[in-house]
């Protein structure tokens, strides 16, 4: 039972996918990576604060409260 060139093809495909994968092979030191991540988180927090200041958070808890009132059991 031979597999022919299937093994070789699979290796080639895996090698072709590898450069696209994001991981610790980005050439950064751990300290540089922390700085990059810190900056990204700060930008994300600033964007979220800006949305909250504009009044458009996109989430609402009113819908959840209304759903609880309509459940069976209890007085209507």
NORNOR-V365058 format. One record per pair of residues at least 24 apart in sequence whose ideal C-beta (glycine too) atoms are under 8 Angstrom apart, sorted by the first residue. I is the first residue (numbers start at 1). J is the second residue. D is the distance in whole Angstrom. If there is no record, write none. Layout:
I/J/D
I/J/D
//
This chain:
none
//
